[in-house]
Amino acid sequence: MMTGDLAPLLTNTVAFFGALLFLKAALNKLADWHRFKGVLGDYDILPERISGLVAQAIPVLELAAFALLLLVPMTRTIGAALAIALLLVYAFAIAANLLRGRYLLDCGCGAVPEPISWWLVARNSALALLMAPLATGQVVVSGGPLSADVASFAIALLMIIVWIAADVMFANGRR
């Protein structure tokens, strides 16, 4: 179990970063839902008759992960478990298509189209590992002062800004 002065800061930072990441993901999908529905169908994993329903459910689940990770420490275990499940499903779907030789699919990861790659499988797996301690209860989820919460949120916000900037740079580098 993680304890000590940095435990609340680290725990909250990971939770807030995950929350912001899933908020960003959900908003991207909701902003252009028809595009996302097409991307999901292109993966050719789900039967066509349920693809639209799943395309509606995914942003809702991402918003649930956001809320559960952000709202109160007691819900973070559930939020982290949901986040891990989503990340691993995404990694599996990408890997399954890469193994079928389908490298030109859009990952559906953000507002800017990005082809699937083993890098995305590794990235999603690493994010799932980052969330694992939260999901297993192996971290302290309470006890920090408000200043630690504010600092954690500020660090997580900076991390998400860097994440978005890196996404844009990589997307522009592929053009």
C-alpha positions in Angstrom: 0.0 0.0 0.0 1.3 3.5 -0.9 1.6 5.7 2.1 3.4 8.9 3.1 3.3 12.6 2.3 3.3 12.1 -1.5 0.6 9.4 -1.6 -2.4 11.7 -1.8 -0.7 13.9 -4.3 0.3 11.0 -6.6 -3.0 9.2 -6.2 -5.1 12.3 -6.9 -2.9 13.3 -9.8 -3.3 9.9 -11.5 -7.1 10.0 -10.8 -7.5 13.6 -12.1 -5.3 12.9 -15.2 -7.4 9.8 -16.0 -10.6 11.7 -15.5 -9.5 14.5 -17.8 -8.3 12.0 -20.4 -11.7 10.3 -20.5 -13.5 13.6 -20.5 -11.4 14.6 -23.6 -12.1 11.2 -25.2 -15.9 11.4 -24.6 -16.2 15.0 -25.8 -14.3 14.2 -29.0 -16.6 11.3 -29.7 -19.8 13.2 -28.9 -18.6 16.2 -31.0 -18.6 14.1 -34.1 -20.6 11.0 -33.2 -21.3 9.9 -36.8 -17.6 9.9 -37.5 -16.9 7.8 -34.4 -19.7 5.4 -35.3 -18.1 4.9 -38.7 -14.7 4.4 -37.1 -16.1 1.8 -34.8 -17.8 0.0 -37.6 -14.5 0.0 -39.6 -12.9 -2.0 -36.8 -15.1 -4.9 -38.0 -15.3 -6.5 -34.6 -18.9 -6.0 -33.6 -22.0 -7.2 -35.5 -23.4 -4.3 -37.5 -26.7 -4.4 -35.8 -25.2 -3.5 -32.4 -22.4 -1.2 -33.6 -24.5 1.9 -33.3 -25.6 1.0 -29.8 -22.0 0.5 -28.7 -21.0 3.7 -30.4 -23.5 5.5 -28.1 -22.5 3.6 -25.0 -18.7 4.2 -25.3 -18.8 8.0 -24.7 -21.3 7.4 -21.8 -18.9 4.9 -20.2 -16.0 7.4 -20.7 -18.0 10.1 -19.0 -18.8 7.7 -16.2 -15.1 7.0 -15.8 -14.5 10.7 -15.8 -17.1 11.3 -13.1 -16.1 8.4 -10.9 -12.4 9.3 -11.0 -13.0 12.9 -10.3 -15.8 13.3 -7.9 -15.0 11.7 -4.6 -12.1 9.4 -3.5 -14.5 6.6 -2.6 -15.6 6.2 -6.2 -12.1 6.2 -7.7 -11.6 2.4 -7.4 -14.7 1.9 -9.6 -13.7 4.7 -12.0 -10.2 3.2 -12.4 -11.6 -0.3 -13.0 -13.9 1.1 -15.7 -11.0 3.1 -17.2 -8.8 0.0 -17.3 -11.5 -2.0 -18.9 -12.1 0.6 -21.6 -8.3 1.0 -22.3 -7.8 -2.7 -22.6 -10.8 -3.2 -24.9 -9.4 -0.4 -27.1 -5.9 -2.0 -27.0 -7.5 -5.4 -27.9 -9.5 -3.9 -30.8 -6.5 -2.2 -32.2 -4.2 -5.2 -31.8 -6.8 -7.5 -33.4 -6.9 -5.3 -36.5 -3.2 -4.9 -36.7 -2.8 -8.7 -36.6 -5.3 -8.9 -39.5 -3.0 -6.5 -41.5 -5.4 -3.5 -41.2 -3.0 -0.7 -40.5 -4.9 2.1 -42.2 -7.8 2.3 -39.8 -8.4 5.5 -37.9 -8.0 4.7 -34.2 -10.9 6.9 -33.2 -8.7 8.2 -30.3 -9.3 11.9 -30.8 -10.5 14.8 -33.0 -7.7 14.3 -35.5 -7.7 11.0 -37.4 -4.8 8.8 -36.5 -3.9 5.4 -38.0 -3.8 2.4 -35.6 -0.4 1.2 -34.6 1.4 -1.0 -32.0 2.3 2.3 -30.3 -1.4 2.9 -29.5 -1.6 -0.7 -28.1 1.4 0.0 -25.9 0.1 3.5 -24.9 -3.3 2.1 -23.8 -1.7 -0.8 -22.0 0.6 1.7 -20.2 -2.3 3.9 -19.2 -4.1 0.8 -17.9 -1.1 0.0 -15.8 -0.9 3.5 -14.5 -4.5 3.2 -13.3 -4.1 -0.3 -11.8 -3.1 0.8 -8.3 -6.2 2.9 -8.1 -8.4 0.0 -9.2 -6.9 -2.5 -6.7 -7.1 -0.2 -3.7 -3.3 -0.3 -3.3 -3.2 3.4 -2.7 -4.4 5.9 -0.1 -7.5 7.6 -1.5 -8.1 10.1 1.2 -6.4 12.2 3.8 -4.8 14.9 1.8 -5.4 18.6 2.4 -7.2 20.8 -0.1 -3.9 22.2 -1.3 -2.8 18.7 -2.3 -6.0 18.3 -4.3 -5.5 21.6 -6.0 -1.9 20.8 -6.8 -2.9 17.4 -8.1 -5.5 18.9 -10.4 -3.0 21.5 -11.6 -0.4 18.8 -12.4 -3.1 16.6 -14.1 -4.2 19.6 -16.1 -0.7 20.3 -17.3 -0.3 16.6 -18.2 -3.4 16.7 -20.3 -2.3 19.9 -22.1 1.0 18.2 -22.9 -0.9 15.1 -24.0 -3.1 17.1 -26.4 0.0 19.0 -27.7 1.8 15.8 -28.4 -1.3 14.4 -30.2 -1.4 17.4 -32.5 2.4 17.3 -33.1 2.3 13.6 -34.0 -0.7 14.1 -36.2 1.0 17.0 -38.0 4.2 14.9 -38.3 2.3 12.2 -40.3 1.0 14.7 -42.9 
